[in-house]
Amino acid sequence: MAVKLRLTRVGKTKQPQYRIVAADARSPRDGRFIEILGQYNPREEPSLINVDNDKIVKWLSEGAQPSERVAKIIKISGAQEQYEAAKAAGK
């Protein structure tokens, strides 16, 4: 099963909020997911990013592929550096 880290839209019409989720690559955008990893609200100033870095690192180490937007979000949150440090320590 190919796992992707991607955004799932929640919120009212014309007021989007997103959850960062780990989901099977074959499932639809707002369909079934495996685990909620954080949230992203682009309508706030500055944008709200709330991410569980430990869960993100766990999924990245298991081979999950982030979407483009999620890759940017995890880089901002610091999870990418945490993952690279854990990867370097493991080698």
Short mmCIF file of the C-alpha atoms (twelve columns), coordinates in Angstrom:
data_MODEL
# 
_entry.id   MODEL 
# 
loop_
_atom_site.group_PDB 
_atom_site.id 
_atom_site.type_symbol 
_atom_site.label_atom_id 
_atom_site.label_alt_id 
_atom_site.label_comp_id 
_atom_site.label_asym_id 
_atom_site.label_seq_id 
_atom_site.Cartn_x 
_atom_site.Cartn_y 
_atom_site.Cartn_z 
_atom_site.pdbx_PDB_model_num 
ATOM 1  C CA . MET A 1  0.000   0.000  0.000  1 
ATOM 2  C CA . ALA A 2  1.465   3.355  -1.081 1 
ATOM 3  C CA . VAL A 3  0.934   5.970  1.616  1 
ATOM 4  C CA . LYS A 4  0.830   9.687  0.870  1 
ATOM 5  C CA . LEU A 5  0.870   12.612 3.271  1 
ATOM 6  C CA . ARG A 6  -1.657  15.087 1.905  1 
ATOM 7  C CA . LEU A 7  -4.281  17.677 2.729  1 
ATOM 8  C CA . THR A 8  -7.952  16.905 3.310  1 
ATOM 9  C CA . ARG A 9  -10.373 19.789 3.085  1 
ATOM 10 C CA . VAL A 10 -12.698 20.525 5.986  1 
ATOM 11 C CA . GLY A 11 -14.642 23.657 6.881  1 
ATOM 12 C CA . LYS A 12 -17.557 25.579 5.459  1 
ATOM 13 C CA . THR A 13 -18.164 26.690 1.885  1 
ATOM 14 C CA . LYS A 14 -15.642 29.356 0.832  1 
ATOM 15 C CA . GLN A 15 -13.887 29.003 4.217  1 
ATOM 16 C CA . PRO A 16 -11.421 26.169 3.702  1 
ATOM 17 C CA . GLN A 17 -9.386  24.571 6.437  1 
ATOM 18 C CA . TYR A 18 -7.261  21.508 5.887  1 
ATOM 19 C CA . ARG A 19 -6.112  18.489 7.852  1 
ATOM 20 C CA . ILE A 20 -2.764  16.915 7.125  1 
ATOM 21 C CA . VAL A 21 -3.400  13.177 6.887  1 
ATOM 22 C CA . ALA A 22 -1.645  9.941  6.028  1 
ATOM 23 C CA . ALA A 23 -3.807  8.202  3.422  1 
ATOM 24 C CA . ASP A 24 -3.652  5.432  0.866  1 
ATOM 25 C CA . ALA A 25 -2.667  6.981  -2.470 1 
ATOM 26 C CA . ARG A 26 -5.715  5.401  -4.144 1 
ATOM 27 C CA . SER A 27 -8.305  6.962  -1.814 1 
ATOM 28 C CA . PRO A 28 -10.057 10.226 -2.789 1 
ATOM 29 C CA . ARG A 29 -8.998  13.618 -1.408 1 
ATOM 30 C CA . ASP A 30 -11.655 13.790 1.298  1 
ATOM 31 C CA . GLY A 31 -12.062 10.025 1.626  1 
ATOM 32 C CA . ARG A 32 -10.665 7.429  3.984  1 
ATOM 33 C CA . PHE A 33 -7.409  8.199  5.761  1 
ATOM 34 C CA . ILE A 34 -5.136  6.318  8.144  1 
ATOM 35 C CA . GLU A 35 -4.171  9.011  10.651 1 
ATOM 36 C CA . ILE A 36 -4.539  12.762 11.223 1 
ATOM 37 C CA . LEU A 37 -1.119  14.405 11.529 1 
ATOM 38 C CA . GLY A 38 -1.976  18.089 11.859 1 
ATOM 39 C CA . GLN A 39 -3.976  21.008 10.549 1 
ATOM 40 C CA . TYR A 40 -3.438  23.941 8.209  1 
ATOM 41 C CA . ASN A 41 -5.573  27.079 7.976  1 
ATOM 42 C CA . PRO A 42 -4.477  29.399 5.137  1 
ATOM 43 C CA . ARG A 43 -7.176  32.015 5.916  1 
ATOM 44 C CA . GLU A 44 -5.549  33.215 9.133  1 
ATOM 45 C CA . GLU A 45 -2.825  35.835 9.067  1 
ATOM 46 C CA . PRO A 46 -0.208  34.373 9.383  1 
ATOM 47 C CA . SER A 47 -1.369  30.939 8.274  1 
ATOM 48 C CA . LEU A 48 -2.020  28.500 11.120 1 
ATOM 49 C CA . ILE A 49 0.147   25.400 10.950 1 
ATOM 50 C CA . ASN A 50 -0.279  22.842 13.719 1 
ATOM 51 C CA . VAL A 51 1.691   19.644 13.065 1 
ATOM 52 C CA . ASP A 52 2.677   16.629 15.169 1 
ATOM 53 C CA . ASN A 53 6.330   16.392 14.063 1 
ATOM 54 C CA . ASP A 54 6.895   12.982 15.679 1 
ATOM 55 C CA . LYS A 55 4.052   11.411 13.685 1 
ATOM 56 C CA . ILE A 56 5.295   13.067 10.470 1 
ATOM 57 C CA . VAL A 57 8.818   11.714 11.033 1 
ATOM 58 C CA . LYS A 58 7.412   8.233  11.734 1 
ATOM 59 C CA . TRP A 59 5.457   8.211  8.458  1 
ATOM 60 C CA . LEU A 60 8.353   9.620  6.425  1 
ATOM 61 C CA . SER A 61 10.687  6.944  7.835  1 
ATOM 62 C CA . GLU A 62 8.160   4.273  6.804  1 
ATOM 63 C CA . GLY A 63 8.263   5.538  3.213  1 
ATOM 64 C CA . ALA A 64 5.250   7.846  2.965  1 
ATOM 65 C CA . GLN A 65 5.485   10.439 0.192  1 
ATOM 66 C CA . PRO A 66 4.290   13.994 0.946  1 
ATOM 67 C CA . SER A 67 2.410   16.069 -1.617 1 
ATOM 68 C CA . GLU A 68 4.031   19.333 -2.758 1 
ATOM 69 C CA . ARG A 69 2.042   21.518 -0.355 1 
ATOM 70 C CA . VAL A 70 2.550   19.155 2.596  1 
ATOM 71 C CA . ALA A 71 6.281   19.050 1.858  1 
ATOM 72 C CA . LYS A 72 6.385   22.847 2.192  1 
ATOM 73 C CA . ILE A 73 4.356   22.743 5.413  1 
ATOM 74 C CA . ILE A 74 6.564   20.121 7.070  1 
ATOM 75 C CA . LYS A 75 9.650   22.073 6.065  1 
ATOM 76 C CA . ILE A 76 8.211   25.190 7.760  1 
ATOM 77 C CA . SER A 77 7.238   23.231 10.886 1 
ATOM 78 C CA . GLY A 78 10.732  21.738 11.269 1 
ATOM 79 C CA . ALA A 79 9.685   18.114 10.784 1 
ATOM 80 C CA . GLN A 80 11.880  17.790 7.679  1 
ATOM 81 C CA . GLU A 81 15.050  18.676 9.619  1 
ATOM 82 C CA . GLN A 82 13.996  16.301 12.423 1 
ATOM 83 C CA . TYR A 83 13.508  13.511 9.877  1 
ATOM 84 C CA . GLU A 84 16.885  14.143 8.216  1 
ATOM 85 C CA . ALA A 85 18.625  14.176 11.623 1 
ATOM 86 C CA . ALA A 86 16.968  10.886 12.579 1 
ATOM 87 C CA . LYS A 87 17.879  9.410  9.201  1 
ATOM 88 C CA . ALA A 88 21.524  10.488 9.562  1 
ATOM 89 C CA . ALA A 89 21.704  9.127  13.115 1 
ATOM 90 C CA . GLY A 90 20.284  5.801  11.948 1 
ATOM 91 C CA . LYS A 91 22.962  5.252  9.288  1 
# 
